[in-house]
Amino acid sequence: MARYKRFTFLCDPDERRILAALAKRLERSQSDSVRWLIRNAAAELQPAGSCVVCGMPAGDRGACPEHLQMLERIELEAERKNAQEGSHARQA
Ligand SMILES: [Zn+2]
């Protein structure tokens, strides 16, 4: 899966402990556990068949036509960036 932007946030010691405990229970890294939480929370809040971005009807594609294009562009950019990073790594 493409990873293309860093996002940091402040948490208190309780939230940090909860995240560590969740990661242990999920047998994932803490970063991956945050991703799991975001995706599951979004899926929980989103009615089935609606766009993940705007909530408009989206059938079984997960996003309305406009946002499907946007998400595909983001995916392509991430793939390009990963390919570039891969070629830089080979040159180094
Ligand atoms: Zn949409």
PDB file of the backbone (N, CA, C, O) and the ligand in Angstrom, with CONECT records:
HET     ZN  A 101       1
ATOM      1  N   MET A   1       0.851  -1.193   0.000  1.00  0.00           N
ATOM      2  CA  MET A   1       0.000   0.000   0.000  1.00  0.00           C
ATOM      3  C   MET A   1       0.887   1.243   0.000  1.00  0.00           C
ATOM      4  O   MET A   1       1.959   1.257   0.606  1.00  0.00           O
ATOM      5  N   ALA A   2       0.429   2.270  -0.679  1.00  0.00           N
ATOM      6  CA  ALA A   2       1.212   3.503  -0.803  1.00  0.00           C
ATOM      7  C   ALA A   2       1.203   4.303   0.499  1.00  0.00           C
ATOM      8  O   ALA A   2       0.164   4.456   1.140  1.00  0.00           O
ATOM      9  N   ARG A   3       2.374   4.807   0.879  1.00  0.00           N
ATOM     10  CA  ARG A   3       2.484   5.718   2.017  1.00  0.00           C
ATOM     11  C   ARG A   3       3.162   6.965   1.486  1.00  0.00           C
ATOM     12  O   ARG A   3       4.264   6.891   0.944  1.00  0.00           O
ATOM     13  N   TYR A   4       2.506   8.122   1.638  1.00  0.00           N
ATOM     14  CA  TYR A   4       3.102   9.281   0.999  1.00  0.00           C
ATOM     15  C   TYR A   4       3.138  10.539   1.830  1.00  0.00           C
ATOM     16  O   TYR A   4       3.734  11.524   1.394  1.00  0.00           O
ATOM     17  N   LYS A   5       2.533  10.562   3.006  1.00  0.00           N
ATOM     18  CA  LYS A   5       2.613  11.770   3.812  1.00  0.00           C
ATOM     19  C   LYS A   5       2.716  11.432   5.294  1.00  0.00           C
ATOM     20  O   LYS A   5       2.034  10.543   5.802  1.00  0.00           O
ATOM     21  N   ARG A   6       3.590  12.170   5.967  1.00  0.00           N
ATOM     22  CA  ARG A   6       3.716  11.996   7.409  1.00  0.00           C
ATOM     23  C   ARG A   6       2.689  12.893   8.088  1.00  0.00           C
ATOM     24  O   ARG A   6       2.470  14.032   7.674  1.00  0.00           O
ATOM     25  N   PHE A   7       2.060  12.360   9.143  1.00  0.00           N
ATOM     26  CA  PHE A   7       1.118  13.133   9.933  1.00  0.00           C
ATOM     27  C   PHE A   7       1.425  12.836  11.392  1.00  0.00           C
ATOM     28  O   PHE A   7       1.431  11.674  11.800  1.00  0.00           O
ATOM     29  N   THR A   8       1.681  13.875  12.182  1.00  0.00           N
ATOM     30  CA  THR A   8       1.954  13.651  13.602  1.00  0.00           C
ATOM     31  C   THR A   8       0.871  14.329  14.429  1.00  0.00           C
ATOM     32  O   THR A   8       0.236  15.279  13.972  1.00  0.00           O
ATOM     33  N   PHE A   9       0.665  13.844  15.634  1.00  0.00           N
ATOM     34  CA  PHE A   9      -0.316  14.471  16.498  1.00  0.00           C
ATOM     35  C   PHE A   9       0.106  14.272  17.952  1.00  0.00           C
ATOM     36  O   PHE A   9       0.891  13.380  18.272  1.00  0.00           O
ATOM     37  N   LEU A  10      -0.428  15.116  18.815  1.00  0.00           N
ATOM     38  CA  LEU A  10      -0.121  15.023  20.241  1.00  0.00           C
ATOM     39  C   LEU A  10      -1.095  14.059  20.899  1.00  0.00           C
ATOM     40  O   LEU A  10      -2.280  14.034  20.567  1.00  0.00           O
ATOM     41  N   CYS A  11      -0.583  13.263  21.841  1.00  0.00           N
ATOM     42  CA  CYS A  11      -1.481  12.417  22.619  1.00  0.00           C
ATOM     43  C   CYS A  11      -1.004  12.436  24.064  1.00  0.00           C
ATOM     44  O   CYS A  11       0.168  12.687  24.348  1.00  0.00           O
ATOM     45  N   ASP A  12      -1.926  12.167  24.961  1.00  0.00           N
ATOM     46  CA  ASP A  12      -1.546  12.149  26.375  1.00  0.00           C
ATOM     47  C   ASP A  12      -1.046  10.742  26.738  1.00  0.00           C
ATOM     48  O   ASP A  12      -1.177   9.816  25.938  1.00  0.00           O
ATOM     49  N   PRO A  13      -0.475  10.580  27.940  1.00  0.00           N
ATOM     50  CA  PRO A  13       0.102   9.271  28.299  1.00  0.00           C
ATOM     51  C   PRO A  13      -0.908   8.125  28.236  1.00  0.00           C
ATOM     52  O   PRO A  13      -0.553   7.009  27.855  1.00  0.00           O
ATOM     53  N   ASP A  14      -2.164   8.389  28.607  1.00  0.00           N
ATOM     54  CA  ASP A  14      -3.189   7.339  28.532  1.00  0.00           C
ATOM     55  C   ASP A  14      -3.396   6.891  27.088  1.00  0.00           C
ATOM     56  O   ASP A  14      -3.440   5.695  26.800  1.00  0.00           O
ATOM     57  N   GLU A  15      -3.523   7.864  26.182  1.00  0.00           N
ATOM     58  CA  GLU A  15      -3.738   7.526  24.767  1.00  0.00           C
ATOM     59  C   GLU A  15      -2.541   6.752  24.226  1.00  0.00           C
ATOM     60  O   GLU A  15      -2.705   5.825  23.432  1.00  0.00           O
ATOM     61  N   ARG A  16      -1.356   7.126  24.648  1.00  0.00           N
ATOM     62  CA  ARG A  16      -0.136   6.436  24.202  1.00  0.00           C
ATOM     63  C   ARG A  16      -0.148   4.987  24.678  1.00  0.00           C
ATOM     64  O   ARG A  16       0.173   4.076  23.915  1.00  0.00           O
ATOM     65  N   ARG A  17      -0.523   4.775  25.955  1.00  0.00           N
ATOM     66  CA  ARG A  17      -0.592   3.401  26.496  1.00  0.00           C
ATOM     67  C   ARG A  17      -1.660   2.585  25.791  1.00  0.00           C
ATOM     68  O   ARG A  17      -1.459   1.408  25.488  1.00  0.00           O
ATOM     69  N   ILE A  18      -2.814   3.226  25.527  1.00  0.00           N
ATOM     70  CA  ILE A  18      -3.905   2.520  24.845  1.00  0.00           C
ATOM     71  C   ILE A  18      -3.459   2.099  23.453  1.00  0.00           C
ATOM     72  O   ILE A  18      -3.731   0.980  23.018  1.00  0.00           O
ATOM     73  N   LEU A  19      -2.769   3.003  22.751  1.00  0.00           N
ATOM     74  CA  LEU A  19      -2.287   2.682  21.403  1.00  0.00           C
ATOM     75  C   LEU A  19      -1.281   1.526  21.458  1.00  0.00           C
ATOM     76  O   LEU A  19      -1.320   0.622  20.623  1.00  0.00           O
ATOM     77  N   ALA A  20      -0.385   1.565  22.446  1.00  0.00           N
ATOM     78  CA  ALA A  20       0.596   0.480  22.581  1.00  0.00           C
ATOM     79  C   ALA A  20      -0.112  -0.844  22.851  1.00  0.00           C
ATOM     80  O   ALA A  20       0.258  -1.875  22.289  1.00  0.00           O
ATOM     81  N   ALA A  21      -1.129  -0.817  23.713  1.00  0.00           N
ATOM     82  CA  ALA A  21      -1.867  -2.039  24.040  1.00  0.00           C
ATOM     83  C   ALA A  21      -2.645  -2.544  22.826  1.00  0.00           C
ATOM     84  O   ALA A  21      -2.694  -3.745  22.563  1.00  0.00           O
ATOM     85  N   LEU A  22      -3.247  -1.619  22.097  1.00  0.00           N
ATOM     86  CA  LEU A  22      -4.001  -1.997  20.894  1.00  0.00           C
ATOM     87  C   LEU A  22      -3.067  -2.634  19.861  1.00  0.00           C
ATOM     88  O   LEU A  22      -3.389  -3.664  19.268  1.00  0.00           O
ATOM     89  N   ALA A  23      -1.901  -2.002  19.656  1.00  0.00           N
ATOM     90  CA  ALA A  23      -0.940  -2.528  18.682  1.00  0.00           C
ATOM     91  C   ALA A  23      -0.513  -3.948  19.062  1.00  0.00           C
ATOM     92  O   ALA A  23      -0.383  -4.818  18.202  1.00  0.00           O
ATOM     93  N   LYS A  24      -0.296  -4.167  20.361  1.00  0.00           N
ATOM     94  CA  LYS A  24       0.099  -5.502  20.819  1.00  0.00           C
ATOM     95  C   LYS A  24      -1.021  -6.499  20.538  1.00  0.00           C
ATOM     96  O   LYS A  24      -0.774  -7.609  20.067  1.00  0.00           O
ATOM     97  N   ARG A  25      -2.243  -6.095  20.830  1.00  0.00           N
ATOM     98  CA  ARG A  25      -3.386  -6.986  20.627  1.00  0.00           C
ATOM     99  C   ARG A  25      -3.608  -7.287  19.142  1.00  0.00           C
ATOM    100  O   ARG A  25      -3.951  -8.410  18.773  1.00  0.00           O
ATOM    101  N   LEU A  26      -3.407  -6.267  18.291  1.00  0.00           N
ATOM    102  CA  LEU A  26      -3.598  -6.450  16.845  1.00  0.00           C
ATOM    103  C   LEU A  26      -2.389  -7.126  16.197  1.00  0.00           C
ATOM    104  O   LEU A  26      -2.449  -7.568  15.049  1.00  0.00           O
ATOM    105  N   GLU A  27      -1.276  -7.198  16.962  1.00  0.00           N
ATOM    106  CA  GLU A  27      -0.009  -7.719  16.430  1.00  0.00           C
ATOM    107  C   GLU A  27       0.412  -6.915  15.204  1.00  0.00           C
ATOM    108  O   GLU A  27       0.786  -7.470  14.171  1.00  0.00           O
ATOM    109  N   ARG A  28       0.338  -5.590  15.348  1.00  0.00           N
ATOM    110  CA  ARG A  28       0.750  -4.649  14.301  1.00  0.00           C
ATOM    111  C   ARG A  28       1.619  -3.591  14.949  1.00  0.00           C
ATOM    112  O   ARG A  28       1.675  -3.486  16.174  1.00  0.00           O
ATOM    113  N   SER A  29       2.304  -2.800  14.118  1.00  0.00           N
ATOM    114  CA  SER A  29       3.034  -1.653  14.648  1.00  0.00           C
ATOM    115  C   SER A  29       2.015  -0.617  15.128  1.00  0.00           C
ATOM    116  O   SER A  29       0.834  -0.695  14.791  1.00  0.00           O
ATOM    117  N   GLN A  30       2.483   0.353  15.917  1.00  0.00           N
ATOM    118  CA  GLN A  30       1.568   1.394  16.375  1.00  0.00           C
ATOM    119  C   GLN A  30       1.086   2.241  15.198  1.00  0.00           C
ATOM    120  O   GLN A  30      -0.083   2.626  15.156  1.00  0.00           O
ATOM    121  N   SER A  31       1.966   2.535  14.244  1.00  0.00           N
ATOM    122  CA  SER A  31       1.536   3.289  13.054  1.00  0.00           C
ATOM    123  C   SER A  31       0.459   2.532  12.295  1.00  0.00           C
ATOM    124  O   SER A  31      -0.554   3.108  11.896  1.00  0.00           O
ATOM    125  N   ASP A  32       0.682   1.245  12.101  1.00  0.00           N
ATOM    126  CA  ASP A  32      -0.282   0.447  11.357  1.00  0.00           C
ATOM    127  C   ASP A  32      -1.593   0.336  12.140  1.00  0.00           C
ATOM    128  O   ASP A  32      -2.669   0.246  11.548  1.00  0.00           O
ATOM    129  N   SER A  33      -1.496   0.343  13.469  1.00  0.00           N
ATOM    130  CA  SER A  33      -2.707   0.300  14.295  1.00  0.00           C
ATOM    131  C   SER A  33      -3.521   1.577  14.135  1.00  0.00           C
ATOM    132  O   SER A  33      -4.751   1.528  14.117  1.00  0.00           O
ATOM    133  N   VAL A  34      -2.845   2.729  14.017  1.00  0.00           N
ATOM    134  CA  VAL A  34      -3.560   3.985  13.774  1.00  0.00           C
ATOM    135  C   VAL A  34      -4.268   3.908  12.416  1.00  0.00           C
ATOM    136  O   VAL A  34      -5.424   4.314  12.292  1.00  0.00           O
ATOM    137  N   ARG A  35      -3.566   3.384  11.394  1.00  0.00           N
ATOM    138  CA  ARG A  35      -4.211   3.219  10.085  1.00  0.00           C
ATOM    139  C   ARG A  35      -5.428   2.310  10.180  1.00  0.00           C
ATOM    140  O   ARG A  35      -6.468   2.586   9.581  1.00  0.00           O
ATOM    141  N   TRP A  36      -5.293   1.229  10.935  1.00  0.00           N
ATOM    142  CA  TRP A  36      -6.405   0.288  11.132  1.00  0.00           C
ATOM    143  C   TRP A  36      -7.586   1.006  11.789  1.00  0.00           C
ATOM    144  O   TRP A  36      -8.736   0.835  11.382  1.00  0.00           O
ATOM    145  N   LEU A  37      -7.281   1.814  12.814  1.00  0.00           N
ATOM    146  CA  LEU A  37      -8.339   2.558  13.504  1.00  0.00           C
ATOM    147  C   LEU A  37      -9.053   3.508  12.553  1.00  0.00           C
ATOM    148  O   LEU A  37     -10.283   3.570  12.539  1.00  0.00           O
ATOM    149  N   ILE A  38      -8.279   4.255  11.752  1.00  0.00           N
ATOM    150  CA  ILE A  38      -8.879   5.227  10.828  1.00  0.00           C
ATOM    151  C   ILE A  38      -9.801   4.516   9.843  1.00  0.00           C
ATOM    152  O   ILE A  38     -10.936   4.943   9.632  1.00  0.00           O
ATOM    153  N   ARG A  39      -9.317   3.442   9.246  1.00  0.00           N
ATOM    154  CA  ARG A  39     -10.118   2.746   8.234  1.00  0.00           C
ATOM    155  C   ARG A  39     -11.367   2.115   8.843  1.00  0.00           C
ATOM    156  O   ARG A  39     -12.445   2.154   8.248  1.00  0.00           O
ATOM    157  N   ASN A  40     -11.215   1.537  10.028  1.00  0.00           N
ATOM    158  CA  ASN A  40     -12.376   0.904  10.651  1.00  0.00           C
ATOM    159  C   ASN A  40     -13.380   1.936  11.136  1.00  0.00           C
ATOM    160  O   ASN A  40     -14.588   1.730  11.016  1.00  0.00           O
ATOM    161  N   ALA A  41     -12.891   3.049  11.686  1.00  0.00           N
ATOM    162  CA  ALA A  41     -13.799   4.100  12.139  1.00  0.00           C
ATOM    163  C   ALA A  41     -14.544   4.692  10.943  1.00  0.00           C
ATOM    164  O   ALA A  41     -15.752   4.921  11.015  1.00  0.00           O
ATOM    165  N   ALA A  42     -13.825   4.941   9.837  1.00  0.00           N
ATOM    166  CA  ALA A  42     -14.464   5.501   8.645  1.00  0.00           C
ATOM    167  C   ALA A  42     -15.515   4.541   8.099  1.00  0.00           C
ATOM    168  O   ALA A  42     -16.616   4.951   7.734  1.00  0.00           O
ATOM    169  N   ALA A  43     -15.159   3.250   8.049  1.00  0.00           N
ATOM    170  CA  ALA A  43     -16.099   2.248   7.536  1.00  0.00           C
ATOM    171  C   ALA A  43     -17.329   2.169   8.437  1.00  0.00           C
ATOM    172  O   ALA A  43     -18.451   1.995   7.962  1.00  0.00           O
ATOM    173  N   GLU A  44     -17.101   2.299   9.741  1.00  0.00           N
ATOM    174  CA  GLU A  44     -18.202   2.222  10.698  1.00  0.00           C
ATOM    175  C   GLU A  44     -19.169   3.395  10.531  1.00  0.00           C
ATOM    176  O   GLU A  44     -20.384   3.232  10.642  1.00  0.00           O
ATOM    177  N   LEU A  45     -18.613   4.579  10.264  1.00  0.00           N
ATOM    178  CA  LEU A  45     -19.427   5.794  10.159  1.00  0.00           C
ATOM    179  C   LEU A  45     -20.095   5.944   8.790  1.00  0.00           C
ATOM    180  O   LEU A  45     -21.094   6.650   8.649  1.00  0.00           O
ATOM    181  N   GLN A  46     -19.525   5.266   7.776  1.00  0.00           N
ATOM    182  CA  GLN A  46     -19.966   5.452   6.409  1.00  0.00           C
ATOM    183  C   GLN A  46     -21.056   4.449   6.042  1.00  0.00           C
ATOM    184  O   GLN A  46     -20.840   3.244   6.166  1.00  0.00           O
ATOM    185  N   PRO A  47     -22.226   4.918   5.590  1.00  0.00           N
ATOM    186  CA  PRO A  47     -23.220   3.949   5.118  1.00  0.00           C
ATOM    187  C   PRO A  47     -22.667   3.155   3.936  1.00  0.00           C
ATOM    188  O   PRO A  47     -21.902   3.689   3.133  1.00  0.00           O
ATOM    189  N   ALA A  48     -23.050   1.881   3.827  1.00  0.00           N
ATOM    190  CA  ALA A  48     -22.563   1.041   2.727  1.00  0.00           C
ATOM    191  C   ALA A  48     -22.936   1.658   1.393  1.00  0.00           C
ATOM    192  O   ALA A  48     -24.034   2.194   1.238  1.00  0.00           O
ATOM    193  N   GLY A  49     -22.021   1.585   0.420  1.00  0.00           N
ATOM    194  CA  GLY A  49     -22.308   2.068  -0.925  1.00  0.00           C
ATOM    195  C   GLY A  49     -22.185   3.564  -1.084  1.00  0.00           C
ATOM    196  O   GLY A  49     -22.668   4.112  -2.075  1.00  0.00           O
ATOM    197  N   SER A  50     -21.546   4.257  -0.126  1.00  0.00           N
ATOM    198  CA  SER A  50     -21.369   5.701  -0.269  1.00  0.00           C
ATOM    199  C   SER A  50     -19.887   6.050  -0.390  1.00  0.00           C
ATOM    200  O   SER A  50     -19.017   5.290   0.032  1.00  0.00           O
ATOM    201  N   CYS A  51     -19.623   7.215  -0.975  1.00  0.00           N
ATOM    202  CA  CYS A  51     -18.263   7.677  -1.227  1.00  0.00           C
ATOM    203  C   CYS A  51     -17.522   7.883   0.100  1.00  0.00           C
ATOM    204  O   CYS A  51     -18.065   8.488   1.025  1.00  0.00           O
ATOM    205  N   VAL A  52     -16.282   7.379   0.195  1.00  0.00           N
ATOM    206  CA  VAL A  52     -15.506   7.529   1.430  1.00  0.00           C
ATOM    207  C   VAL A  52     -15.119   8.982   1.684  1.00  0.00           C
ATOM    208  O   VAL A  52     -14.814   9.352   2.817  1.00  0.00           O
ATOM    209  N   VAL A  53     -15.130   9.819   0.623  1.00  0.00           N
ATOM    210  CA  VAL A  53     -14.722  11.213   0.771  1.00  0.00           C
ATOM    211  C   VAL A  53     -15.917  12.110   1.085  1.00  0.00           C
ATOM    212  O   VAL A  53     -15.891  12.858   2.062  1.00  0.00           O
ATOM    213  N   CYS A  54     -16.975  12.040   0.254  1.00  0.00           N
ATOM    214  CA  CYS A  54     -18.074  12.996   0.386  1.00  0.00           C
ATOM    215  C   CYS A  54     -19.382  12.379   0.869  1.00  0.00           C
ATOM    216  O   CYS A  54     -20.300  13.108   1.244  1.00  0.00           O
ATOM    217  N   GLY A  55     -19.487  11.049   0.868  1.00  0.00           N
ATOM    218  CA  GLY A  55     -20.703  10.409   1.352  1.00  0.00           C
ATOM    219  C   GLY A  55     -21.800  10.257   0.306  1.00  0.00           C
ATOM    220  O   GLY A  55     -22.867   9.721   0.603  1.00  0.00           O
ATOM    221  N   MET A  56     -21.547  10.730  -0.930  1.00  0.00           N
ATOM    222  CA  MET A  56     -22.548  10.575  -1.998  1.00  0.00           C
ATOM    223  C   MET A  56     -22.619   9.099  -2.398  1.00  0.00           C
ATOM    224  O   MET A  56     -21.683   8.341  -2.142  1.00  0.00           O
ATOM    225  N   PRO A  57     -23.738   8.687  -3.032  1.00  0.00           N
ATOM    226  CA  PRO A  57     -23.843   7.293  -3.472  1.00  0.00           C
ATOM    227  C   PRO A  57     -22.676   6.906  -4.380  1.00  0.00           C
ATOM    228  O   PRO A  57     -22.325   7.659  -5.289  1.00  0.00           O
ATOM    229  N   ALA A  58     -22.076   5.749  -4.146  1.00  0.00           N
ATOM    230  CA  ALA A  58     -20.888   5.350  -4.896  1.00  0.00           C
ATOM    231  C   ALA A  58     -20.958   3.901  -5.367  1.00  0.00           C
ATOM    232  O   ALA A  58     -19.985   3.394  -5.925  1.00  0.00           O
ATOM    233  N   GLY A  59     -22.065   3.236  -5.160  1.00  0.00           N
ATOM    234  CA  GLY A  59     -22.161   1.835  -5.566  1.00  0.00           C
ATOM    235  C   GLY A  59     -21.117   1.006  -4.835  1.00  0.00           C
ATOM    236  O   GLY A  59     -20.865   1.217  -3.648  1.00  0.00           O
ATOM    237  N   ASP A  60     -20.509   0.060  -5.551  1.00  0.00           N
ATOM    238  CA  ASP A  60     -19.535  -0.824  -4.892  1.00  0.00           C
ATOM    239  C   ASP A  60     -18.097  -0.387  -5.147  1.00  0.00           C
ATOM    240  O   ASP A  60     -17.163  -1.130  -4.847  1.00  0.00           O
ATOM    241  N   ARG A  61     -17.906   0.831  -5.707  1.00  0.00           N
ATOM    242  CA  ARG A  61     -16.542   1.272  -6.035  1.00  0.00           C
ATOM    243  C   ARG A  61     -15.885   2.026  -4.890  1.00  0.00           C
ATOM    244  O   ARG A  61     -14.684   2.291  -4.950  1.00  0.00           O
ATOM    245  N   GLY A  62     -16.627   2.378  -3.854  1.00  0.00           N
ATOM    246  CA  GLY A  62     -16.045   3.006  -2.673  1.00  0.00           C
ATOM    247  C   GLY A  62     -15.945   4.511  -2.745  1.00  0.00           C
ATOM    248  O   GLY A  62     -15.727   5.152  -1.717  1.00  0.00           O
ATOM    249  N   ALA A  63     -16.096   5.109  -3.931  1.00  0.00           N
ATOM    250  CA  ALA A  63     -16.029   6.563  -4.070  1.00  0.00           C
ATOM    251  C   ALA A  63     -16.881   6.993  -5.257  1.00  0.00           C
ATOM    252  O   ALA A  63     -17.048   6.235  -6.212  1.00  0.00           O
ATOM    253  N   CYS A  64     -17.424   8.218  -5.198  1.00  0.00           N
ATOM    254  CA  CYS A  64     -18.196   8.761  -6.322  1.00  0.00           C
ATOM    255  C   CYS A  64     -17.225   8.982  -7.496  1.00  0.00           C
ATOM    256  O   CYS A  64     -16.012   8.979  -7.286  1.00  0.00           O
ATOM    257  N   PRO A  65     -17.735   9.176  -8.735  1.00  0.00           N
ATOM    258  CA  PRO A  65     -16.830   9.311  -9.895  1.00  0.00           C
ATOM    259  C   PRO A  65     -15.756  10.379  -9.691  1.00  0.00           C
ATOM    260  O   PRO A  65     -14.591  10.155 -10.018  1.00  0.00           O
ATOM    261  N   GLU A  66     -16.144  11.547  -9.149  1.00  0.00           N
ATOM    262  CA  GLU A  66     -15.178  12.631  -8.952  1.00  0.00           C
ATOM    263  C   GLU A  66     -14.062  12.201  -7.992  1.00  0.00           C
ATOM    264  O   GLU A  66     -12.880  12.386  -8.281  1.00  0.00           O
ATOM    265  N   HIS A  67     -14.442  11.638  -6.876  1.00  0.00           N
ATOM    266  CA  HIS A  67     -13.439  11.269  -5.876  1.00  0.00           C
ATOM    267  C   HIS A  67     -12.692   9.992  -6.253  1.00  0.00           C
ATOM    268  O   HIS A  67     -11.561   9.776  -5.819  1.00  0.00           O
ATOM    269  N   LEU A  68     -13.328   9.154  -7.057  1.00  0.00           N
ATOM    270  CA  LEU A  68     -12.616   7.977  -7.558  1.00  0.00           C
ATOM    271  C   LEU A  68     -11.424   8.436  -8.403  1.00  0.00           C
ATOM    272  O   LEU A  68     -10.322   7.902  -8.272  1.00  0.00           O
ATOM    273  N   GLN A  69     -11.653   9.444  -9.282  1.00  0.00           N
ATOM    274  CA  GLN A  69     -10.555   9.999 -10.092  1.00  0.00           C
ATOM    275  C   GLN A  69      -9.478  10.593  -9.197  1.00  0.00           C
ATOM    276  O   GLN A  69      -8.289  10.368  -9.419  1.00  0.00           O
ATOM    277  N   MET A  70      -9.898  11.362  -8.171  1.00  0.00           N
ATOM    278  CA  MET A  70      -8.948  11.989  -7.255  1.00  0.00           C
ATOM    279  C   MET A  70      -8.105  10.918  -6.550  1.00  0.00           C
ATOM    280  O   MET A  70      -6.883  11.038  -6.457  1.00  0.00           O
ATOM    281  N   LEU A  71      -8.770   9.878  -6.060  1.00  0.00           N
ATOM    282  CA  LEU A  71      -8.049   8.824  -5.334  1.00  0.00           C
ATOM    283  C   LEU A  71      -7.099   8.073  -6.266  1.00  0.00           C
ATOM    284  O   LEU A  71      -6.004   7.682  -5.862  1.00  0.00           O
ATOM    285  N   GLU A  72      -7.530   7.872  -7.531  1.00  0.00           N
ATOM    286  CA  GLU A  72      -6.654   7.197  -8.490  1.00  0.00           C
ATOM    287  C   GLU A  72      -5.423   8.060  -8.791  1.00  0.00           C
ATOM    288  O   GLU A  72      -4.315   7.540  -8.921  1.00  0.00           O
ATOM    289  N   ARG A  73      -5.625   9.399  -8.901  1.00  0.00           N
ATOM    290  CA  ARG A  73      -4.484  10.306  -9.126  1.00  0.00           C
ATOM    291  C   ARG A  73      -3.496  10.223  -7.959  1.00  0.00           C
ATOM    292  O   ARG A  73      -2.285  10.137  -8.162  1.00  0.00           O
ATOM    293  N   ILE A  74      -4.032  10.251  -6.730  1.00  0.00           N
ATOM    294  CA  ILE A  74      -3.173  10.168  -5.540  1.00  0.00           C
ATOM    295  C   ILE A  74      -2.394   8.854  -5.559  1.00  0.00           C
ATOM    296  O   ILE A  74      -1.205   8.815  -5.243  1.00  0.00           O
ATOM    297  N   GLU A  75      -3.086   7.786  -5.936  1.00  0.00           N
ATOM    298  CA  GLU A  75      -2.449   6.465  -5.986  1.00  0.00           C
ATOM    299  C   GLU A  75      -1.323   6.451  -7.024  1.00  0.00           C
ATOM    300  O   GLU A  75      -0.240   5.922  -6.770  1.00  0.00           O
ATOM    301  N   LEU A  76      -1.596   7.046  -8.212  1.00  0.00           N
ATOM    302  CA  LEU A  76      -0.578   7.104  -9.267  1.00  0.00           C
ATOM    303  C   LEU A  76       0.633   7.913  -8.825  1.00  0.00           C
ATOM    304  O   LEU A  76       1.775   7.509  -9.046  1.00  0.00           O
ATOM    305  N   GLU A  77       0.374   9.075  -8.189  1.00  0.00           N
ATOM    306  CA  GLU A  77       1.480   9.908  -7.698  1.00  0.00           C
ATOM    307  C   GLU A  77       2.326   9.139  -6.689  1.00  0.00           C
ATOM    308  O   GLU A  77       3.555   9.207  -6.707  1.00  0.00           O
ATOM    309  N   ALA A  78       1.645   8.407  -5.807  1.00  0.00           N
ATOM    310  CA  ALA A  78       2.366   7.636  -4.791  1.00  0.00           C
ATOM    311  C   ALA A  78       3.208   6.541  -5.449  1.00  0.00           C
ATOM    312  O   ALA A  78       4.344   6.291  -5.045  1.00  0.00           O
ATOM    313  N   GLU A  79       2.631   5.888  -6.477  1.00  0.00           N
ATOM    314  CA  GLU A  79       3.378   4.836  -7.181  1.00  0.00           C
ATOM    315  C   GLU A  79       4.602   5.420  -7.881  1.00  0.00           C
ATOM    316  O   GLU A  79       5.689   4.842  -7.860  1.00  0.00           O
ATOM    317  N   ARG A  80       4.391   6.610  -8.516  1.00  0.00           N
ATOM    318  CA  ARG A  80       5.526   7.281  -9.178  1.00  0.00           C
ATOM    319  C   ARG A  80       6.614   7.619  -8.165  1.00  0.00           C
ATOM    320  O   ARG A  80       7.801   7.398  -8.405  1.00  0.00           O
ATOM    321  N   LYS A  81       6.178   8.165  -7.020  1.00  0.00           N
ATOM    322  CA  LYS A  81       7.137   8.568  -5.991  1.00  0.00           C
ATOM    323  C   LYS A  81       7.894   7.342  -5.459  1.00  0.00           C
ATOM    324  O   LYS A  81       9.108   7.384  -5.260  1.00  0.00           O
ATOM    325  N   ASN A  82       7.153   6.261  -5.237  1.00  0.00           N
ATOM    326  CA  ASN A  82       7.799   5.039  -4.749  1.00  0.00           C
ATOM    327  C   ASN A  82       8.796   4.510  -5.777  1.00  0.00           C
ATOM    328  O   ASN A  82       9.871   4.032  -5.417  1.00  0.00           O
ATOM    329  N   ALA A  83       8.433   4.599  -7.070  1.00  0.00           N
ATOM    330  CA  ALA A  83       9.336   4.142  -8.134  1.00  0.00           C
ATOM    331  C   ALA A  83      10.596   5.002  -8.154  1.00  0.00           C
ATOM    332  O   ALA A  83      11.703   4.486  -8.306  1.00  0.00           O
ATOM    333  N   GLN A  84      10.423   6.330  -8.000  1.00  0.00           N
ATOM    334  CA  GLN A  84      11.583   7.231  -7.974  1.00  0.00           C
ATOM    335  C   GLN A  84      12.484   6.913  -6.787  1.00  0.00           C
ATOM    336  O   GLN A  84      13.705   6.837  -6.919  1.00  0.00           O
ATOM    337  N   GLU A  85      11.859   6.729  -5.623  1.00  0.00           N
ATOM    338  CA  GLU A  85      12.650   6.420  -4.423  1.00  0.00           C
ATOM    339  C   GLU A  85      13.384   5.101  -4.609  1.00  0.00           C
ATOM    340  O   GLU A  85      14.519   4.945  -4.159  1.00  0.00           O
ATOM    341  N   GLY A  86      12.731   4.153  -5.277  1.00  0.00           N
ATOM    342  CA  GLY A  86      13.370   2.869  -5.539  1.00  0.00           C
ATOM    343  C   GLY A  86      14.589   3.045  -6.424  1.00  0.00           C
ATOM    344  O   GLY A  86      15.627   2.432  -6.173  1.00  0.00           O
ATOM    345  N   SER A  87      14.480   3.889  -7.479  1.00  0.00           N
ATOM    346  CA  SER A  87      15.618   4.074  -8.387  1.00  0.00           C
ATOM    347  C   SER A  87      16.747   4.829  -7.678  1.00  0.00           C
ATOM    348  O   SER A  87      17.921   4.547  -7.914  1.00  0.00           O
ATOM    349  N   HIS A  88      16.394   5.798  -6.801  1.00  0.00           N
ATOM    350  CA  HIS A  88      17.434   6.499  -6.029  1.00  0.00           C
ATOM    351  C   HIS A  88      18.157   5.501  -5.110  1.00  0.00           C
ATOM    352  O   HIS A  88      19.378   5.548  -4.957  1.00  0.00           O
ATOM    353  N   ALA A  89      17.380   4.606  -4.510  1.00  0.00           N
ATOM    354  CA  ALA A  89      17.985   3.651  -3.587  1.00  0.00           C
ATOM    355  C   ALA A  89      18.965   2.740  -4.333  1.00  0.00           C
ATOM    356  O   ALA A  89      20.022   2.390  -3.808  1.00  0.00           O
ATOM    357  N   ARG A  90      18.592   2.354  -5.589  1.00  0.00           N
ATOM    358  CA  ARG A  90      19.490   1.497  -6.372  1.00  0.00           C
ATOM    359  C   ARG A  90      20.758   2.221  -6.769  1.00  0.00           C
ATOM    360  O   ARG A  90      21.830   1.621  -6.847  1.00  0.00           O
ATOM    361  N   GLN A  91      20.624   3.572  -7.029  1.00  0.00           N
ATOM    362  CA  GLN A  91      21.801   4.331  -7.425  1.00  0.00           C
ATOM    363  C   GLN A  91      22.750   4.521  -6.249  1.00  0.00           C
ATOM    364  O   GLN A  91      23.963   4.590  -6.442  1.00  0.00           O
ATOM    365  N   ALA A  92      22.215   4.608  -5.034  1.00  0.00           N
ATOM    366  CA  ALA A  92      23.036   4.906  -3.850  1.00  0.00           C
ATOM    367  C   ALA A  92      23.932   3.721  -3.490  1.00  0.00           C
ATOM    368  O   ALA A  92      24.689   3.791  -2.523  1.00  0.00           O
TER     369      ALA A  92
HETATM  370 ZN    ZN A 101     -17.251  11.710  -3.400  1.00  0.00          ZN2+
END
